[in-house]
Amino acid sequence: MDRNNNALKYVHFGISFGTTMAVSIYLGFKGGTWLDNRFNTYPLFLIVGILLGVGVTFKNLLDNLKRIEKKQG
């Protein structure tokens, strides 16, 4: 039973990471596109927004991995 519970934790972690990544990159894309249209700077803010989304995603990933490591260790 403990093995199934452990597997569910990893599934939850994967789904959470995927959702966070998708939402962060999407918001960076939409925000960057809006700023590019507003200031006529295509693709500057689009690229910056996507990179910020990726950065936020991996910061979140590292924080979650540190939290999991603390729980286990």
Residue frames as qw, qx, qy, qz and C-alpha x, y, z in Angstrom:
[[0.000, 0.886, 0.464, 0.000, 0.00, 0.00, 0.00],
 [0.323, -0.773, 0.095, 0.537, 2.86, 2.38, 0.82],
 [0.424, -0.078, 0.588, 0.685, 4.34, 1.82, -2.64],
 [0.174, 0.654, 0.633, 0.376, 1.10, 2.91, -4.33],
 [0.205, -0.922, -0.241, 0.223, 0.93, 5.98, -2.11],
 [0.426, -0.539, 0.332, 0.647, 4.51, 6.86, -3.02],
 [0.356, 0.234, 0.664, 0.614, 3.74, 6.42, -6.72],
 [0.039, 0.837, 0.526, 0.141, 0.73, 8.72, -6.41],
 [0.312, -0.818, -0.002, 0.484, 2.94, 11.39, -4.86],
 [0.374, -0.270, 0.527, 0.714, 5.23, 11.28, -7.88],
 [0.212, 0.531, 0.698, 0.431, 2.29, 11.36, -10.29],
 [0.122, -0.915, -0.357, 0.143, 0.92, 14.38, -8.45],
 [0.380, -0.641, 0.230, 0.626, 4.34, 16.05, -8.59],
 [0.359, 0.049, 0.651, 0.667, 4.59, 15.44, -12.35],
 [0.091, 0.723, 0.625, 0.279, 1.10, 16.75, -13.05],
 [0.251, -0.890, -0.186, 0.332, 1.71, 19.78, -10.85],
 [0.399, -0.444, 0.386, 0.703, 5.00, 20.52, -12.60],
 [0.291, 0.295, 0.696, 0.586, 3.45, 20.15, -16.05],
 [0.022, -0.846, -0.525, -0.087, 0.54, 22.41, -15.18],
 [0.324, -0.809, 0.001, 0.490, 2.81, 25.04, -13.66],
 [0.401, -0.209, 0.523, 0.723, 5.04, 24.96, -16.72],
 [0.209, 0.512, 0.688, 0.470, 2.16, 25.26, -19.16],
 [0.119, -0.907, -0.399, 0.054, 0.48, 28.12, -17.30],
 [0.394, -0.702, 0.129, 0.580, 3.71, 30.06, -16.69],
 [0.356, -0.071, 0.581, 0.728, 4.85, 29.83, -20.29],
 [0.122, 0.655, 0.664, 0.338, 1.37, 30.66, -21.58],
 [0.194, -0.915, -0.266, 0.232, 1.12, 33.74, -19.37],
 [0.400, -0.525, 0.325, 0.677, 4.62, 34.82, -20.45],
 [0.314, 0.237, 0.686, 0.612, 3.62, 34.34, -24.08],
 [0.013, 0.801, 0.568, 0.189, 0.36, 36.29, -23.72],
 [0.305, -0.861, -0.095, 0.395, 1.95, 39.07, -21.67],
 [0.424, -0.339, 0.449, 0.710, 4.89, 39.35, -24.06],
 [0.252, 0.439, 0.677, 0.534, 2.59, 39.45, -27.07],
 [0.093, -0.896, -0.434, 0.028, 0.45, 42.14, -25.46],
 [0.355, -0.755, 0.115, 0.539, 3.51, 44.27, -24.65],
 [0.410, -0.060, 0.586, 0.696, 4.91, 43.79, -28.15],
 [0.147, 0.659, 0.627, 0.388, 1.62, 44.94, -29.67],
 [0.232, -0.907, -0.279, 0.214, 1.45, 47.88, -27.28],
 [0.284, -0.790, 0.273, 0.469, 5.01, 49.11, -27.93],
 [0.739, 0.656, -0.106, -0.107, 5.49, 47.69, -31.46],
 [0.141, -0.723, 0.676, 0.000, 8.61, 45.75, -30.43],
 [0.975, 0.067, 0.140, -0.161, 7.83, 42.26, -31.77],
 [0.803, -0.288, -0.509, -0.112, 9.40, 39.75, -30.75],
 [0.184, 0.486, -0.566, 0.640, 11.35, 41.33, -27.87],
 [0.470, -0.304, 0.471, -0.681, 8.79, 41.03, -25.07],
 [0.924, 0.048, -0.196, -0.325, 7.49, 37.73, -26.44],
 [0.711, 0.285, -0.567, 0.302, 10.92, 36.17, -25.96],
 [0.003, -0.381, 0.570, -0.728, 11.41, 37.83, -22.56],
 [0.700, -0.218, 0.169, -0.659, 7.97, 36.66, -21.41],
 [0.937, 0.078, -0.318, -0.121, 8.57, 33.07, -22.45],
 [0.533, 0.334, -0.602, 0.492, 12.01, 33.03, -20.81],
 [0.276, -0.360, 0.464, -0.761, 10.50, 34.43, -17.61],
 [0.866, -0.116, -0.033, -0.485, 7.86, 31.70, -17.72],
 [0.852, 0.186, -0.465, 0.154, 10.53, 29.03, -18.10],
 [0.237, 0.410, -0.571, 0.671, 12.58, 30.60, -15.30],
 [0.547, -0.319, 0.303, -0.712, 9.62, 30.69, -12.93],
 [0.934, -0.003, -0.235, -0.269, 8.84, 27.08, -13.77],
 [0.751, 0.213, -0.524, 0.340, 12.32, 25.82, -12.95],
 [0.058, -0.417, 0.500, -0.757, 12.54, 27.95, -9.80],
 [0.761, -0.229, 0.126, -0.594, 9.30, 26.30, -8.68],
 [0.917, 0.126, -0.378, -0.021, 10.69, 22.87, -9.60],
 [0.463, 0.347, -0.596, 0.557, 13.86, 23.41, -7.56],
 [0.341, -0.371, 0.402, -0.765, 11.89, 24.68, -4.56],
 [0.890, -0.121, -0.037, -0.439, 9.61, 21.64, -4.67],
 [0.834, 0.213, -0.475, 0.183, 12.54, 19.24, -4.98],
 [0.172, 0.398, -0.586, 0.684, 14.27, 20.86, -1.99],
 [0.599, -0.294, 0.260, -0.698, 11.06, 20.55, 0.03],
 [0.952, 0.016, -0.220, -0.213, 10.70, 16.87, -0.90],
 [0.633, 0.340, -0.565, 0.406, 14.36, 16.22, -0.07],
 [0.150, -0.419, 0.509, -0.737, 13.90, 17.82, 3.37],
 [0.812, -0.196, 0.088, -0.542, 10.88, 15.61, 4.07],
 [0.950, 0.125, -0.287, -0.003, 12.76, 12.45, 3.11],
 [0.612, 0.319, -0.477, 0.545, 16.08, 13.33, 4.73]]
